[in-house]
Amino acid sequence: VGKLIRALFRTAMYGSTADSKTLANQAGDSLEAFLRSEKLGSYTAKLRDLEITLELLLELKEWGPIKDTGLSVGMKLNEIMRLFLALKKYPDESGEEDFDTDDNDEISPSSSKACCGGNWLYIYTSYLMKPLDMILPFDHRTEFRQKILRAHDGAKIKHIFTQVCELWILTFSLIFNTVVGLWGLIPDETSSSMTDTERLCWEICCLLACTTSLGVVISMCLFSLNISLCSNSNVKSYLVITSGAWAFAENSILIATYSTFLSVVFLGYTRIREVVPPASYAAQFVVPICFIVYMMLMIMCVNYISYASVHGGLMHKTRVARNLKNYRRQISQKSVQVEEHAVKAAVIEQFRKYYD
C-alpha cells in the first residue's frame, strides 16, 4: 500500500510512473552521498527498496515519520536521531530550495511595487510616525510592553526580559565609564573660552548622564534577579505589578541616552573651538544642525525597528509574508528585489490593518 501511494504521488507530481522512476534513479546518488556523510551508508539499499529518496526524507520534517522510516530499515535509535538532526540542518547547509509554501507564496506584481522601493524612512513617516515618538520612543512606552506580554508564553517572556536587562546592564556600565572619562576632558577655566553658562550646561549634562546610567544599572540588576526568581506561570503577573517601576527605569534610560549624546556633541564643539579657533564661527552653526538632524533620524530608526515587529504582525506564529527560498543556483538581482518588495508590501499591509 505504501509503495502504491508513493507511486501515485510521484505520478501526480511528475506526470508518469516512468518519469518518477527516472527521477528516483537520479536522486539515488544524492541519497547515498547524504547517508554516507552521516555514516549511515549501509541503509541506502534498504531505503531505495522502499523507493525513498532524499527529497522524500526532506519533506517528512517531523520526528514521528522519520523515526518510523528509520525503524522500517532497521536503524538504531541513535542513528535515527542523527538522521533527524542532519535532515533539519540539510536545507540551510546545502542551499536547497525550501519547499514549504502557502497561499502567500505567490508574488503579486502590484504588491511588489506598493512600498515605493521599501525605503524605511518613507514607510515610517507614511504609516507609523507619531509626534510622541520624537520624545518617547515606542520601545519605551507601556503599549510596547503590553503587546509583548500578550504575544508569548511565560517562558519566552522570562527569557526576553532577562536578556533585555542584561543588555541594558552591559550598555550603561560602559556608558557610565565613558562619561566619567569625558567629564575631565574640557579644558580648565584658566585656558578655556567657555562662558559660565556653557560650563554649567556641561556639568549638568555629565552629572545627569552619570547619575541616570548608574541608576539604570542598579534597577536592571534588580529586575534581572527578581524576574529569574519568578516562575514561568507568574512572570507576566510580576511584570504587570512592577510596570510603574519598569517605566521609571525606561525613563532613566532615555535621560541617560539624551544627556550622553549632548555631552559628546558639546565636547566635540568645544574642542573644535579651542583647537581650531578660525572654525569656531562655522562650528556653532554646523555642529548643532548636524546633531539635530542625526538625532531625529536616529529616533525615527529606533521607532521603526520596534514598530515593525509589533504592528507588522511579526510576533504572531502565522507567517505574514511569503517565505524567502534558498536556491541551488544563482538568481538575478531583479528576482531578489521582487521577492523582497513582496515581503515589504505584505508587512505594510499589516501596518494598514493595525491603524484601520
NULO-387996 format. One record per atom (N, C-alpha, C): y, z, x; residue in three letters. Coordinates in steps of 0.2 Angstrom, whole numbers, plus 2048, in hexadecimal, padded with zeros to 3 digits. Last residue first. Layout:
N
YZXALA/...
REM end
This chain:
356
8FE8367E1ASP/8FE8347DAASP/8FB8397D6ASP/8FB83C7EDTYR/90283D7EBTYR/90283A7E4TYR/8ED8387EETYR/8EF83F7EFTYR/8F68407ECTYR/8EE82A7EDLYS/8EA82E7E8LYS/8EC8357E8LYS/8F48277FAARG/8F78257F3ARG/8F48297EDARG/8EB82B803PHE/8F182E803PHE/8F582D7FCPHE/8E0823800GLN/8DF82A7FEGLN/8E682D7FEGLN/8E6817805GLU/8E58177FEGLU/8E481F7FBGLU/8E681A812ILE/8EC81A80FILE/8EB81A807ILE/8D8818814VAL/8DB81F815VAL/8E281F811VAL/8D780A812ALA/8D380F80EALA/8D681680EALA/8DF80581CALA/8E1804815ALA/8DD809811ALA/8D8809828LYS/8DF80C826LYS/8E180B81FLYS/8CD801826VAL/8CC808826VAL/8D380C824VAL/8D37F5827ALA/8CF7F6821ALA/8CE7FE820ALA/8D77F5834HIS/8DC7F582FHIS/8D97F6828HIS/8CB7F583BGLU/8CF7FB83BGLU/8D47FB836GLU/8C67E8837GLU/8C27EE836GLU/8C77F4836GLU/8D07E083DVAL/8CF7E0836VAL/8CB7E6834VAL/8CF7E384BGLN/8D57E5847GLN/8D47E583FGLN/8C27DE84EVAL/8C47E584EVAL/8CA7E784AVAL/8C57D084BSER/8C07D4847SER/8C17DC848SER/8CE7CE856LYS/8D07CD84FLYS/8CB7D184ALYS/8C77CF861GLN/8CC7D4860GLN/8CE7D4858GLN/8B57CC85FSER/8BC7CA860SER/8C17D085ESER/8A87D4867ILE/8AB7D1861ILE/8B27D0863ILE/8987D4870GLN/8A07D4870GLN/8A27D186AGLN/88A7DB869ARG/88D7D686DARG/8957D786CARG/8857E5861ARG/8817E4867ARG/8847DF86BARG/8917F185ATYR/88E7EA85BTYR/88B7E9861TYR/8937FE84EASN/8927FC855ASN/88F7F5855ASN/89F7FF841LYS/8987FD844LYS/8987FC84BLYS/8A880A838LEU/8A980583DLEU/8A2805841LEU/8A680A826ASN/8A480D82DASN/8A5808832ASN/8B480B81BARG/8AE80881EARG/8AC80B825ARG/8BA81C816ALA/8BB815818ALA/8B481281AALA/8B5828811VAL/8BB82580EVAL/8BB81E80FVAL/8A682F80DARG/8A982B812ARG/8AF82880EARG/8A4840808THR/8A4839806THR/8A883580ATHR/8A884C80DLYS/8A284980FLYS/8A184280DLYS/8B984F811HIS/8B484E80CHIS/8AE84B80FHIS/8C384D81AMET/8C085381BMET/8BA853816MET/8CB842817LEU/8C684181CLEU/8C284881DLEU/8D584080EGLY/8CE84180BGLY/8C9841810GLY/8E283F812GLY/8DE839813GLY/8D783A810GLY/8E784C812HIS/8E884880CHIS/8E584180DHIS/8E085181EVAL/8E0854818VAL/8E184F812VAL/8E1848829SER/8DB84B828SER/8DA84E821SER/8EF844828ALA/8EA83F828ALA/8E3842826ALA/8F784F82ATYR/8F684C823TYR/8F0847823TYR/8F5851838SER/8F2856833SER/8F285382CSER/8FB84683DILE/8F584883FILE/8F184C83AILE/908847837TYR/904842836TYR/8FD843837TYR/90D85283EASN/90C852837ASN/90784D835ASN/90E84E84BVAL/90A85484AVAL/909854842VAL/917843849CYS/91084284CCYS/90C84884ACYS/92384A845MET/920845841MET/918843843MET/925851851ILE/92485484BILE/920850846ILE/92884685AMET/92284A85BMET/92084E855MET/933840854LEU/92D83C855LEU/927841856LEU/93C84B856MET/93A84984FMET/93484584FMET/93C84D864MET/939852860MET/938850859MET/942840868TYR/93B84286ATYR/938847865TYR/94F842863VAL/94A83C860VAL/94383E862VAL/95384D86AILE/95384D862ILE/94E848860ILE/952849877PHE/94F84E875PHE/94E84F86DPHE/95C83E877CYS/95583D878CYS/950843876CYS/967846874ILE/965840870ILE/95E83F871ILE/96884F87FPRO/967851878PRO/96584C873PRO/96984588AVAL/96484A88AVAL/96384D883VAL/97583E887VAL/96F83A888VAL/96983F887VAL/980847888PHE/97F843882PHE/978840882PHE/98084D894GLN/98185188EGLN/98084D888GLN/97E84389DALA/97884789BALA/97984B895ALA/98A83D89FALA/98683989CALA/98083E899ALA/9908488A7TYR/9938468A1TYR/98E84289CTYR/9878498B2SER/98784F8ADSER/98B84D8A6SER/9868418BCALA/98383F8B6ALA/9838448B1ALA/98E8478C7PRO/9908418C3PRO/98D83F8BDPRO/9858528CBPRO/98B8538C7PRO/98E84C8C3PRO/9768548CCVAL/97984E8CCVAL/97F84F8C8VAL/9728628CCVAL/97085E8D2VAL/9748588D2VAL/9798678C0GLU/97A86A8C6GLU/9788668CCGLU/97485E8B6ARG/97C8608B7ARG/97D8638BEARG/96785F8B7ILE/96A8598B8ILE/97185A8BAILE/96586D8B4ARG/96486A8BBARG/9678648BCARG/96986C8A6THR/96D8708ABTHR/96B86E8B2THR/95F8648A1TYR/9668628A0TYR/96A8668A6TYR/95386C8A4GLY/9548658A6GLY/95B8638A6GLY/95687789CLEU/9558788A3LEU/9568718A7LEU/95687288FPHE/95C875892PHE/95C876899PHE/94886E88EVAL/94E86988EVAL/95486C891VAL/94287A88FVAL/941875894VAL/946870894VAL/947881884SER/94888488BSER/94787E890SER/943879879LEU/94A87A87BLEU/94C87C882LEU/93587B87APHE/93887587BPHE/93F87587DPHE/935889878THR/93388787ETHR/935880880THR/93A88986BSER/93E88D870SER/93C88A877SER/92F883864TYR/936880864TYR/93A88386ATYR/92488B867THR/924884869THR/92B881869THR/928898862ALA/926897869ALA/92789086BALA/92A894854ILE/92F897858ILE/92E89685FILE/91C890851LEU/92288C851LEU/92888E855LEU/91589C853ILE/914896857ILE/919891857ILE/91B8A4849SER/91C8A6851SER/91B8A0855SER/91689E83EASN/91D89E83FASN/91F89F847ASN/9088A2840GLU/90A89B840GLU/91289A842GLU/9098B083EALA/9078AD845ALA/9098A6846ALA/90D8AF831PHE/9128B2836PHE/9108B083DPHE/9018AA82BALA/9088A682BALA/90D8A9830ALA/8F88B582ETRP/8F78AE831TRP/8FE8AA831TRP/8FE8BE825ALA/8FE8BF82DALA/8FD8B9831ALA/8FB8B7819GLY/9028B981BGLY/9028BA822GLY/8ED8B7819SER/8F18B081ASER/8F88B281BSER/8E38C0818THR/8E88C181ETHR/8EC8BA81FTHR/8DC8BD80DILE/8E08C380DILE/8E48C4813ILE/8D78B0811VAL/8DB8B180CVAL/8DF8B780CVAL/8CF8B481CLEU/8D48AF81DLEU/8D98AF817LEU/8C58BC815TYR/8C98BF81ATYR/8CF8BA81CTYR/8BF8B280DSER/8C38B880ASER/8C78BB80FSER/8B98AA817LYS/8BE8A7813LYS/8C28AD80FLYS/8AF8B381BVAL/8B58B1820VAL/8BA8AE81CVAL/8A48B7814ASN/8AA8BA813ASN/8B08B8817ASN/8998AF818SER/89B8B0811SER/8A18B380FSER/8998B2826ASN/89A8AB824ASN/89C8AB81CASN/8A18C282ASER/89B8BD828SER/89D8B7826SER/8AC8C6837CYS/8AB8C5830CYS/8A58C082FCYS/8AE8C6844LEU/8AB8CC841LEU/8A98CB83ALEU/8B68BB847SER/8AF8BB849SER/8AB8C1846SER/8C28BF842ILE/8BE8B983EILE/8B78B9840ILE/8C58C984BASN/8C38CB844ASN/8C08C5840ASN/8C78C1857LEU/8C38C6857LEU/8C08C8850LEU/8D18B8853SER/8CB8B5855SER/8C68BB855SER/8DC8C184FPHE/8D98BC84APHE/8D28BA84CPHE/8DE8C685CLEU/8DC8CA857LEU/8D98C6851LEU/8E38BA863CYS/8DD8BE865CYS/8DA8C3860CYS/8EE8B785BMET/8E88B385BMET/8E28B685EMET/8F78C285ESER/8F48C1857SER/8EE8BD857SER/8F88C086CILE/8F68C686AILE/8F38C5863ILE/8FE8B386DVAL/8F88B4870VAL/8F48BA86EVAL/90A8B4865VAL/9048B0863VAL/8FE8B1866VAL/9118BD86DGLY/90F8BF867GLY/9098BB864GLY/9138B5878LEU/90F8BB879LEU/90D8BD873LEU/91C8AC872SER/9158AA875SER/9118AF876SER/9268B486ETHR/9228B1869THR/91C8AE86CTHR/92C8B787BTHR/92A8BC876THR/9258BA871THR/92E8AB881CYS/92A8B0884CYS/9278B587FCYS/9378A5878ALA/9318A187AALA/92C8A687DALA/9428AE878LEU/93E8AD872LEU/9378AA873LEU/9468AE885LEU/9448B4882LEU/9408B387CLEU/94A8A1886CYS/9458A388ACYS/9428AA888CYS/9558A187DCYS/94F89C87CCYS/94989F880CYS/95E8AA882ILE/95B8AB87CILE/9548A787BILE/9618A588EGLU/95E8AB88EGLU/95A8AC888GLU/96889988ATRP/96289988ETRP/95E89F88ETRP/97389F883CYS/96E89A87FCYS/96789A883CYS/9798A588DLEU/9778A9888LEU/9718A5884LEU/97D89A895ARG/97889E898ARG/9758A3892ARG/98689488CGLU/98089088EGLU/97B895891GLU/99089E88BTHR/98C89C885THR/986898887THR/99589E898ASP/9928A4895ASP/98D8A288FASP/99188E8A0THR/99589389DTHR/99189989ATHR/98B8898B0MET/98A88B8A9MET/98F8908A6MET/98B8868BDSER/9918848B9SER/9908868B1SER/9868918C9SER/98488D8C3SER/98B88C8C0SER/98789A8D3SER/9878938D5SER/98688F8CFSER/9888A78CETHR/98D8A58D3THR/98D89E8D4THR/97D8A88C4GLU/9848A78C2GLU/9898A58C7GLU/96F89E8CAASP/9738A48C8ASP/97A8A38C7ASP/9668908C2PRO/96A8938C8PRO/96E89A8C6PRO/9578928BAILE/95E8918B9ILE/9628948BFILE/94A8978BCLEU/94C8918C0LEU/95388F8BFLEU/9458A28B6GLY/9498A48BCGLY/94B89D8BFGLY/93E89D8ABTRP/9448A18AATRP/9488A28B0TRP/9328968AFLEU/9398928AELEU/93F8978ADLEU/9298A18AFGLY/92B89D8B5GLY/9318998B4GLY/9298A48A1VAL/92A8A98A6VAL/92D8A68ADVAL/92489789DVAL/92A89989BVAL/92D89F8A0VAL/9168988A2THR/91B8928A4THR/9228948A3THR/9108A389CASN/9118A28A3ASN/91689D8A6ASN/91189E88FPHE/9148A4891PHE/9168A4898PHE/90989288FILE/91089288EILE/914898890ILE/8FD898891LEU/900894896LEU/907893895LEU/8FB89F886SER/8FB8A388CSER/8FE89F892SER/8FC89587DPHE/90289987DPHE/90189E883PHE/8EF88F87FTHR/8F588B87FTHR/8FB890880THR/8E589987DLEU/8E6896883LEU/8ED892884LEU/8E889D86FILE/8E88A2875ILE/8E989E87BILE/8E6891869TRP/8ED893869TRP/8ED89986ETRP/8D888F86BLEU/8DD88A86DLEU/8E488D86ELEU/8D389B864GLU/8D289A86BGLU/8D789586EGLU/8D7897857CYS/8DA89D85ACYS/8D989D862CYS/8CF88C855VAL/8D688C854VAL/8DA892858VAL/8C2892855GLN/8C488D85AGLN/8CC88C85BGLN/8C389A84ATHR/8C289D850THR/8C4898856THR/8C4890840PHE/8CA894842PHE/8C9898848PHE/8B8889841ILE/8BF885842ILE/8C488A844ILE/8AE89283FHIS/8AE88F845HIS/8B588C847HIS/8B1896832LYS/8B189B837LYS/8B289883ELYS/8AF88A82BILE/8B688D82BILE/8B6892831ILE/8A188982DLYS/8A6884830LYS/8AD887830LYS/89D894826ALA/89B89382DALA/8A088E830ALA/8A2892818GLY/8A489781CGLY/8A3897824GLY/8A6880816ASP/8A2886815ASP/8A488B81AASP/8B5877812HIS/8AF878816HIS/8AC87F814HIS/8C087580AALA/8BC86F80CALA/8B6870810ALA/8C7880807ARG/8C387D802ARG/8C0877803ARG/8CE883813LEU/8C9888810LEU/8C588580BLEU/8D6878814ILE/8D0879819ILE/8CB87D816ILE/8DF87A80ALYS/8DB87480ALYS/8D587580ELYS/8E588680FGLN/8E2886809GLN/8DD880808GLN/8EC88181BARG/8E688681BARG/8E2886815ARG/8F5879815PHE/8F087681APHE/8EA87B81APHE/8FD88180DGLU/8F987C80AGLU/8F487980EGLU/904889816THR/8FF88C813THR/8FA88780FTHR/907880826ARG/90988281FARG/90388581CARG/90587B832HIS/907882832HIS/90988482BHIS/90386D830ASP/8FD871832ASP/8FF879833ASP/91086882CPHE/90B869827PHE/90586E829PHE/91E871834PRO/91986C834PRO/91386E82FPRO/92D87582FLEU/92687882FLEU/92187382ELEU/93786B832ILE/938872833ILE/931876834ILE/93385F82EMET/93785F834MET/938866836MET/92C860822ASP/92885F828ASP/92C86082EASP/935861817LEU/93386781ALEU/92F866821LEU/936854813PRO/93B857817PRO/93985D81APRO/92784A816LYS/92B84F812LYS/930852816LYS/91D83C817MET/922840819MET/926844814MET/913833812LEU/91183A813LEU/91783F814LEU/916825810TYR/91182980CTYR/91183080CTYR/91F821819SER/91F81D813SER/91B82280ESER/91F828825THR/925828821THR/92482581ATHR/911826828TYR/91382C827TYR/91A82C823TYR/91081882AILE/90C81B825ILE/90F822823ILE/919816835TYR/91B81382ETYR/917816829TYR/91381D83FLEU/91A81F83CLEU/91B81C836LEU/907816840TRP/90781D83ETRP/90E81F83BTRP/90480683BASN/90880A83FASN/90981183CASN/8FC7FC834GLY/8F9803835GLY/8FD80783AGLY/9007F0830GLY/8FE7F1837GLY/8FB7F7839GLY/9027F3822CYS/9077F0827CYS/9067F182ECYS/8F77F681ACYS/8FA7FC81ECYS/8FF7F9823CYS/8F17EB815ALA/8F57F0810ALA/8F97F5814ALA/8E97E381ALYS/8F07E281CLYS/8F47E7818LYS/8DD7E6816SER/8DE7E781DSER/8E57E681FSER/8DE7E3808SER/8DE7EA80ASER/8DF7EB812SER/8DC7D5808SER/8E27D8806SER/8E37DF808SER/8CF7D480DPRO/8D47D1811PRO/8DB7D480FPRO/8C37E180DSER/8C87DD809SER/8CE7DB80DSER/8B37E3813ILE/8BA7E3815ILE/8BE7DE810ILE/8A77EE80EGLU/8AA7E780DGLU/8B17E780FGLU/8A37FB80EASP/8A27F7814ASP/8A57F0814ASP/8A3803803ASN/8AA802806ASN/8A97FE80CASN/8968047FEASP/89B8007FBASP/8A17FF7FEASP/88E80580EASP/88F807807ASP/894802804ASP/88280781BTHR/887803818THR/888806811THR/87B80882BASP/87C80C825ASP/882809821ASP/878802836PHE/8767FE830PHE/87780282APHE/8817FF844ASP/87F80483FASP/87E801839ASP/87A7F5851GLU/87E7F684BGLU/87C7FC847GLU/8797FD862GLU/8767F985CGLU/87B7FA856GLU/87C80386DGLY/8817FF86BGLY/87E7FB865GLY/87480D873SER/872806874SER/877801872SER/879819870GLU/878818877GLU/877810878GLU/87A81A862ASP/88081B866ASP/87F81886DASP/86D81785EPRO/87281285CPRO/878813860PRO/865822864TYR/86481B866TYR/86A817864TYR/86582F860LYS/86A82D865LYS/86A826866LYS/85B82F856LYS/862832854LYS/86782F859LYS/85082B85ELEU/852827859LEU/859829856LEU/84F837866ALA/850830869ALA/85382B864ALA/84B84085CLEU/851841860LEU/85383B863LEU/83E83B858PHE/84483C854PHE/84B83C857PHE/83783B864LEU/838835861LEU/83E83685CLEU/836849866ARG/83A84586BARG/83B83E868ARG/82F84D85BMET/83684F85CMET/83A84B861MET/82384785EILE/827844858ILE/82E847858ILE/81F84E869GLU/82184786AGLU/825844864GLU/81D85A863ASN/82385A868ASN/824852869ASN/81285785BLEU/819859858LEU/81F85985DLEU/80A84885FLYS/80B84F85FLYS/81285185DLYS/80483A856MET/80983D85BMET/80884485AMET/7FC83284EGLY/7F9837852GLY/7FE83A857GLY/801829845VAL/7FF82684BVAL/7FC82B850VAL/80583283BSER/80082D839SER/7FE82983FSER/80F83A841LEU/80883D840LEU/80383883FLEU/81A831842GLY/817833848GLY/810836847GLY/81C830834THR/81A82A838THR/81782C83ETHR/82083D830ASP/81A83A82DASP/817834831ASP/82B83E838LYS/82684283ALYS/81F83F837LYS/833834832ILE/832834839ILE/82C83883BILE/83583A825PRO/831834826PRO/82F83282DPRO/83C847829GLY/835846825GLY/832840826GLY/848844830TRP/842847833TRP/83C846830TRP/85083482DGLU/84F83B82BGLU/84883D82FGLU/850826833LYS/85682B833LYS/854832832LYS/84B819830LEU/84881F82DLEU/84D82582DLEU/85080F837GLU/853810830GLU/85081682DGLU/84A810843LEU/851811843LEU/85381283CLEU/83D80B83FLEU/83E812842LEU/845814841LEU/8417FE83DLEU/83E802837LEU/83F809839LEU/8447F984AGLU/8497F9844GLU/8477FE83EGLU/8387FA850LEU/83D7FF852LEU/8437FF84DLEU/82B7F9844THR/82F7F6849THR/8347FB84BTHR/81B7FA83EILE/8217FD83FILE/8257FB845ILE/80E7F583BGLU/8147F183AGLU/81A7F583AGLU/8037FD83ELEU/8067FF838LEU/80D7FB836LEU/8027F784BASP/7FC7F6846ASP/7FF7F883FASP/80D7FC851ARG/80D7F5850ARG/8077F484AARG/809809853LEU/80F80884FLEU/80F80184DLEU/7FE80785CLYS/7FD80A855LYS/803809850LYS/805802867ALA/8007FE863ALA/7FF80185CALA/80D80D86BTHR/810806869THR/80B802865THR/809819870TYR/809818869TYR/80B811866TYR/80B81987ESER/80481887BSER/804817874SER/81981B880GLY/816814880GLY/80F81487DGLY/821826881LEU/81D82687BLEU/81981F87ALEU/82B828889LYS/82582A88BLYS/82082B885LYS/837822886GLU/836829883GLU/82F82C885GLU/83581688ASER/83B81A88DSER/83B82188BSER/82B811882ARG/82A813889ARG/82F81788CARG/83280F876LEU/82D815877LEU/82B81687ELEU/83A80587APHE/83D80B878PHE/838811878PHE/8317FB87EALA/8367FD883ALA/839804881ALA/82B7F9871GLU/8277FB877GLU/82B7FE87CGLU/8357F4869LEU/8327FA867LEU/82E7FD86DLEU/8387E8870SER/83D7EE870SER/83A7F486ESER/82D7E186EASP/82F7E3875ASP/8347E9875ASP/82D7E0860GLY/8277E4863GLY/8297E686AGLY/8357D785AALA/8387DE85BALA/8337E285FALA/82E7CB85AGLN/8347CC85EGLN/8367D385FGLN/8257CF850ASN/8227CE857ASN/8287CE85CASN/82E7D0845ALA/82A7D6848ALA/8277D584FALA/8327C3844LEU/8377C8846LEU/8337CE848LEU/8257BE840THR/8297BB846THR/82E7C0848THR/8237C5834LYS/81F7C6839LYS/8227C3840LYS/82E7C082CSER/82E7C782ESER/8297C8834SER/82A7B282BASP/8307B482FASP/8307BB831ASP/81F7B4823ALA/81E7B182AALA/8247B382EALA/8257B9817THR/8207BD81BTHR/81F7BB822THR/8367B5815SER/82F7B4814SER/82B7B9819SER/8437BC814GLY/8427B5811GLY/83A7B4810GLY/8477C8819TYR/8487C281ETYR/8457BC81BTYR/8477D180FMET/84C7D1813MET/84D7CB817MET/83C7CF807ALA/8427CF804ALA/8487CE809ALA/8327D0811THR/8337C980ETHR/83A7C980ATHR/8337DD815ARG/8357D8819ARG/8367D1816ARG/82F7E3809PHE/8357E480BPHE/8387DF810PHE/8227DE808LEU/8267DC803LEU/82E7DD805LEU/81D7E5813ALA/81D7DD813ALA/8227DB80EALA/81E7F280FARG/8227F0815ARG/8227E8815ARG/8157F2805ILE/81C7F3803ILE/8207F1809ILE/8097EF80BLEU/80C7EA806LEU/8137EC805LEU/8087FA814LYS/8097F4817LYS/80B7EF812LYS/80680480AGLY/80C80480EGLY/80D7FE811GLY/7FA800804VAL/800800800VAL/806800804VAL/
REM end
